């Protein structure tokens, strides 16, 4: 038998001890992974998020920062974009979709006519079924602003109604606004009768209220009786001096805003934004519907809608989460009051977003408002009707002669 020397055991023990030490050093906690960086790109229209309005800028930034604080590694890139010009939101979306999709936003805000055109161009992602039913219900009739062909492509955020603003005169009844009522009061009435292309929104509303209609694709159709009712009203208003040809010089309500403030007119069509601003200086001003044959309560509804541009699922979800955050009723009410617009959610409208103005007239108008149409939906008929209106207001044609002119143009 071979004996093992004692020092061999000592060496073996030392090796085992050292091995155990090494093994113990190799066992260490798994490092915590850093959250994946996320980027949310938001384009704000400069006419809504005005760069010279520090109150609005600060408020939007604060709400956005609060949203970002819910994430561990989120960067929000907010940019102001112009509207209706080269380099603006729509033109950049069109160009970017072809050559630089990485430069496009996750979400942005556009108005009704641009939403219709953007959807046709394939620039928007559908949000059908993605907006919680509770929010859809709270949007109520405003939801139609974001729909095209029955599908939701935009979530209404800030609303703007066209309606009548007037000063009361003693001994006159302003309870209804039919054609007969307006002519009986015999007060000068102003609206933007001019139009660079297509038909005045006010006249479109009155034509539809008289029985005119759009087809399923949203295109304007000719109804001779409705056209006669509309043009005869303007012929009578022109004869009485209630509405004259000078209104054709006005393309927007801004064109006669100063004249109204100075008292040259006591009744005219303005936007709800202009009314909320005017009310600050004169709280006696009242809201009324646009005159129609029977005096039904109605106005023209437009506004800013959130739209989803991103194509990647994760970016889409992030964008939707941000939209829902900005649509929180308290957040929305604060922004609405700062920009003098109507919030799209009824709960936000009830939170004092109008600065003490009675909201009931606005709710009645919202429940019965029409949407503006694009120039392509109006087509040649809208342009011809606008020409006919102009000729009646300038007394170049009688209402009947103007109707014949429209009919002749349609058969050529």
C-alpha positions in Angstrom: 0.0 0.0 0.0 1.2 3.4 -0.9 1.0 6.1 1.7 0.0 9.6 0.9 2.1 12.2 2.5 0.4 14.6 4.8 1.4 17.7 2.8 -0.6 16.4 -0.1 -3.9 16.8 1.8 -2.9 20.3 2.7 -2.4 21.2 -0.9 -5.6 19.6 -1.9 -7.6 21.4 0.7 -6.1 24.7 -0.4 -7.1 24.1 -4.0 -10.7 23.3 -3.0 -10.9 26.4 -0.9 -9.6 28.6 -3.7 -12.1 26.9 -6.2 -15.0 27.7 -3.8 -13.9 31.2 -3.6 -13.8 31.6 -7.3 -17.3 30.1 -7.7 -18.7 32.4 -5.1 -17.2 35.4 -6.9 -18.9 34.3 -10.2 -22.4 34.3 -8.6 -23.6 38.0 -8.9 -27.1 39.7 -9.4 -28.2 40.0 -13.0 -28.0 43.7 -14.0 -31.4 45.5 -14.5 -32.1 46.3 -18.1 -32.7 49.9 -19.0 -36.2 50.7 -20.4 -36.3 50.9 -24.2 -36.1 54.6 -25.2 -39.4 55.8 -26.8 -40.0 58.9 -28.9 -43.4 60.6 -29.3 -43.5 63.2 -32.1 -46.3 65.8 -31.9 -47.0 68.5 -34.5 -49.1 71.4 -33.2 -50.8 73.8 -35.7 -49.4 77.3 -35.0 -52.9 78.9 -35.3 -54.0 76.8 -32.3 -50.8 76.6 -30.2 -49.9 80.2 -31.0 -46.2 80.8 -30.4 -46.8 84.2 -29.0 -49.3 83.0 -26.5 -47.2 82.0 -23.5 -50.2 80.9 -21.5 -51.2 78.3 -24.1 -47.6 77.2 -24.7 -47.0 76.7 -21.0 -50.2 74.8 -20.5 -49.6 72.4 -23.4 -46.1 71.8 -22.3 -47.2 71.1 -18.7 -49.8 68.6 -19.8 -47.3 66.9 -22.1 -44.7 66.7 -19.3 -47.3 65.2 -17.0 -48.0 62.5 -19.7 -44.3 61.8 -20.2 -43.8 61.4 -16.4 -45.8 58.2 -16.6 -43.0 56.6 -18.6 -39.4 55.6 -17.6 -37.7 56.6 -20.8 -40.0 58.7 -23.1 -39.0 61.7 -25.1 -41.7 63.9 -26.5 -40.7 66.0 -29.4 -43.2 68.9 -30.0 -43.1 71.1 -33.1 -45.1 74.0 -34.3 -46.2 73.7 -37.9 -47.9 76.3 -40.1 -51.3 75.7 -41.6 -52.5 76.1 -45.2 -49.1 77.0 -46.6 -46.1 75.4 -48.3 -44.2 73.6 -45.5 -47.4 73.4 -43.4 -48.9 70.3 -41.9 -50.8 69.0 -44.9 -48.1 69.7 -47.5 -45.4 68.1 -45.2 -47.5 65.1 -44.6 -48.0 64.5 -48.3 -44.3 65.0 -49.1 -43.1 63.0 -46.1 -45.3 60.0 -46.9 -43.4 59.7 -50.2 -39.8 60.4 -49.3 -39.2 60.8 -45.6 -41.6 58.8 -43.4 -39.2 58.8 -40.5 -39.7 62.6 -40.3 -43.5 62.3 -39.9 -45.2 62.8 -36.6 -46.8 60.2 -34.4 -49.9 62.4 -34.1 -51.0 65.9 -35.2 -54.1 68.1 -35.4 -56.0 69.0 -38.6 -59.4 70.6 -39.5 -62.4 68.9 -41.1 -61.7 69.6 -44.7 -58.1 68.5 -44.4 -59.1 65.3 -42.6 -61.3 64.4 -45.6 -58.5 65.0 -48.1 -55.8 63.3 -45.9 -57.9 60.2 -45.6 -58.4 60.0 -49.3 -54.7 60.4 -49.8 -54.0 57.5 -47.4 -52.1 59.7 -44.9 -54.1 58.7 -41.8 -54.5 55.6 -39.7 -58.0 54.5 -38.8 -59.0 54.8 -35.2 -62.3 52.9 -35.6 -62.7 50.8 -32.5 -59.7 52.2 -30.7 -61.4 55.1 -28.8 -63.1 54.0 -25.5 -66.9 54.0 -25.8 -67.2 56.3 -22.8 -65.2 59.0 -24.6 -67.1 58.5 -27.8 -70.4 58.9 -25.9 -69.1 62.1 -24.2 -68.1 63.5 -27.6 -71.7 63.1 -28.7 -72.5 64.8 -32.0 -69.0 66.2 -32.3 -67.8 62.7 -33.2 -69.1 63.2 -36.7 -66.3 65.7 -37.4 -63.8 62.9 -37.3 -65.7 60.4 -39.4 -65.5 59.9 -43.1 -67.5 57.2 -45.0 -68.7 55.9 -41.6 -65.2 55.3 -40.2 -63.3 57.2 -37.5 -60.1 58.8 -38.6 -60.0 61.8 -36.2 -60.8 62.4 -32.6 -62.4 65.9 -32.1 -60.4 68.1 -29.7 -61.3 71.8 -30.0 -64.5 72.9 -31.7 -65.6 76.0 -33.5 -69.1 76.8 -34.5 -70.3 79.5 -36.9 -73.4 81.2 -35.6 -75.1 84.6 -35.2 -73.8 87.1 -32.7 -76.1 90.1 -32.0 -76.8 93.1 -29.8 -80.4 93.4 -28.6 -82.4 96.5 -29.5 -85.4 97.5 -27.5 -88.9 96.5 -28.7 -87.6 93.8 -31.0 -88.2 90.1 -30.7 -85.1 87.9 -31.1 -86.7 84.6 -30.0 -86.6 83.1 -33.5 -84.4 83.4 -36.5 -86.5 82.5 -39.6 -86.1 84.4 -42.8 -89.4 86.3 -42.0 -88.1 87.2 -38.5 -84.9 88.6 -39.8 -86.5 90.6 -42.5 -89.2 91.9 -40.2 -86.6 93.2 -37.7 -85.1 95.1 -40.7 -81.6 95.4 -39.1 -78.5 95.2 -41.2 -77.1 91.7 -41.2 -73.5 90.7 -42.2 -71.8 87.5 -43.0 -68.9 86.3 -45.2 -70.8 86.1 -48.5 -67.5 86.0 -50.5 -65.7 82.9 -51.3 -62.4 82.2 -53.1 -63.8 78.9 -54.3 -66.9 76.9 -53.8 -70.0 78.1 -51.8 -70.2 80.2 -48.7 -70.7 77.9 -45.6 -73.7 80.0 -44.5 -75.4 79.7 -47.8 -74.7 76.0 -47.9 -76.4 75.6 -44.5 -79.4 77.6 -45.7 -79.6 75.6 -48.9 -79.6 72.3 -47.0 -82.1 73.6 -44.5 -84.4 74.4 -47.4 -84.3 70.9 -48.7 -81.0 70.6 -50.5 -78.9 67.6 -49.8 -75.6 65.8 -50.4 -75.4 62.3 -51.8 -73.9 59.3 -50.0 -70.4 60.4 -51.0 -70.9 63.8 -49.6 -71.3 65.6 -52.9 -73.7 68.5 -53.4 -76.8 67.8 -55.4 -79.1 70.3 -57.1 -82.6 70.9 -55.7 -84.4 73.7 -57.6 -86.9 74.4 -54.9 -84.3 74.7 -52.2 -82.2 77.0 -54.4 -85.3 79.2 -55.1 -86.1 79.5 -51.4 -82.5 80.5 -50.7 -82.0 83.0 -53.5 -85.5 84.6 -53.0 -84.5 85.3 -49.4 -81.4 87.1 -50.5 -83.3 89.0 -53.2 -85.8 90.2 -50.5 -83.0 91.0 -48.0 -81.2 93.0 -50.7 -84.3 94.9 -51.6 -84.8 95.9 -47.9 -81.2 96.7 -47.4 -80.8 94.1 -44.7 -78.0 92.4 -46.7 -76.3 94.1 -49.5 -73.7 93.3 -52.2 -70.9 94.7 -50.0 -70.9 91.5 -48.0 -69.3 89.8 -51.1 -66.1 91.6 -50.1 -66.0 89.6 -46.9 -64.4 86.2 -47.1 -64.1 85.6 -43.4 -65.7 87.1 -40.3 -62.4 88.8 -39.5 -63.1 91.1 -42.5 -66.0 92.8 -40.7 -65.0 92.2 -37.1 -63.9 95.8 -36.5 -67.1 97.1 -38.1 -69.2 95.0 -35.8 -67.3 96.1 -32.7 -67.7 99.7 -33.7 -71.4 99.3 -34.1 -71.8 99.4 -37.9 -73.6 96.1 -37.6 -75.7 94.8 -34.7 -76.0 91.2 -36.0 -73.7 88.9 -38.0 -72.2 85.5 -38.4 -69.1 84.8 -36.3 -67.2 81.8 -35.0 -67.7 80.7 -31.4 -64.0 81.6 -30.8 -64.6 85.2 -31.9 -67.8 85.3 -29.8 -65.9 84.1 -26.6 -63.3 86.8 -27.2 -65.9 89.5 -27.9 -67.8 88.5 -24.8 -64.8 89.4 -22.6 -65.4 93.1 -23.6 -69.2 93.1 -24.0 -71.1 90.5 -22.0 -74.4 91.7 -23.4 -73.7 90.0 -26.8 -76.0 87.1 -27.5 -75.7 83.8 -29.5 -78.3 82.8 -32.1 -78.7 80.3 -34.9 -78.0 81.2 -38.5 -81.2 82.3 -40.2 -83.1 79.5 -42.1 -86.5 79.3 -43.8 -88.2 78.1 -40.6 -85.8 79.3 -37.9 -84.6 75.9 -36.9 -81.6 76.0 -34.5 -78.5 75.2 -36.6 -74.9 76.3 -37.2 -71.8 75.2 -39.0 -69.4 72.9 -37.1 -65.7 72.7 -37.6 -62.7 72.2 -35.3 -59.3 70.6 -34.7 -59.0 66.8 -34.6 -56.3 64.5 -33.4 -55.2 62.2 -36.2 -52.9 59.2 -36.0 -50.0 59.2 -38.6 -47.6 56.5 -37.2 -47.7 53.1 -38.9 -45.8 51.0 -36.3 -48.1 49.4 -33.7 -46.1 50.5 -30.7 -46.0 54.1 -31.9 -49.7 54.0 -32.7 -50.5 52.8 -29.1 -48.2 55.6 -27.7 -50.0 58.1 -29.9 -53.4 56.9 -28.8 -52.4 57.1 -25.2 -51.3 60.7 -25.6 -54.5 61.6 -27.4 -56.6 60.1 -24.6 -54.4 62.0 -22.0 -55.0 65.4 -23.8 -58.8 64.5 -24.0 -59.0 64.2 -20.2 -61.9 66.5 -19.4 -60.0 68.7 -17.0 -57.0 69.0 -19.3 -59.3 69.7 -22.3 -61.3 72.3 -20.4 -58.1 74.2 -19.4 -56.9 74.3 -23.0 -60.3 75.3 -24.3 -60.5 78.3 -22.0 -57.0 79.4 -22.9 -57.6 79.3 -26.7 -61.2 80.5 -26.5 -62.6 77.4 -28.2 -65.2 74.8 -27.3 -64.0 71.5 -25.9 -65.3 68.5 -27.8 -66.3 66.5 -24.7 -69.6 67.5 -23.1 -68.1 66.9 -19.6 -65.3 69.4 -20.4 -67.8 71.9 -21.7 -69.6 71.7 -18.4 -66.4 72.4 -16.4 -66.4 76.1 -17.0 -64.3 76.0 -20.2 -66.3 79.0 -21.7 -65.3 81.4 -19.0 -68.8 81.9 -17.5 -70.7 82.0 -20.9 -74.0 80.2 -20.9 -73.3 76.8 -22.6 -76.9 75.9 -23.5 -77.0 77.8 -26.8 -73.8 76.1 -27.8 -75.2 72.6 -26.9 -78.3 73.3 -29.0 -76.2 74.3 -31.9 -73.9 71.3 -31.6 -76.9 69.0 -31.6 -78.1 70.4 -35.0 -75.0 71.6 -36.7 -73.9 70.7 -40.3 -70.3 70.1 -41.4 -68.5 72.1 -44.0 -67.8 70.4 -47.3 -64.6 70.4 -49.4 -64.4 72.3 -52.7 -64.2 68.9 -54.5 -67.5 67.8 -52.9 -69.2 71.1 -53.8 -67.9 70.8 -57.4 -69.0 72.9 -60.2 -72.5 73.2 -58.7 -71.2 75.0 -55.6 -69.2 77.4 -57.7 -72.2 78.1 -59.9 -74.5 78.7 -56.9 -71.9 81.1 -55.5 -72.0 83.0 -58.8 -75.8 83.1 -58.7 -75.8 84.4 -55.1 -73.3 87.2 -56.1 -75.5 88.2 -59.0 -78.6 88.5 -56.8 -76.8 90.5 -54.1 -75.5 92.9 -56.6 -78.9 93.1 -58.3 -77.4 91.9 -61.6 -80.0 89.1 -61.7 -83.3 88.5 -60.1 -83.7 85.3 -58.1 -85.5 83.6 -61.0 -82.9 84.7 -63.5 -80.2 83.4 -61.2 -81.9 80.0 -60.9 -82.1 79.8 -64.7 -78.4 80.5 -64.9 -77.7 77.6 -62.5 -79.9 75.2 -64.4 -78.3 76.2 -67.7 -74.8 75.7 -66.3 -75.8 72.2 -65.1 -77.1 71.1 -68.5 -74.0 72.3 -70.5 
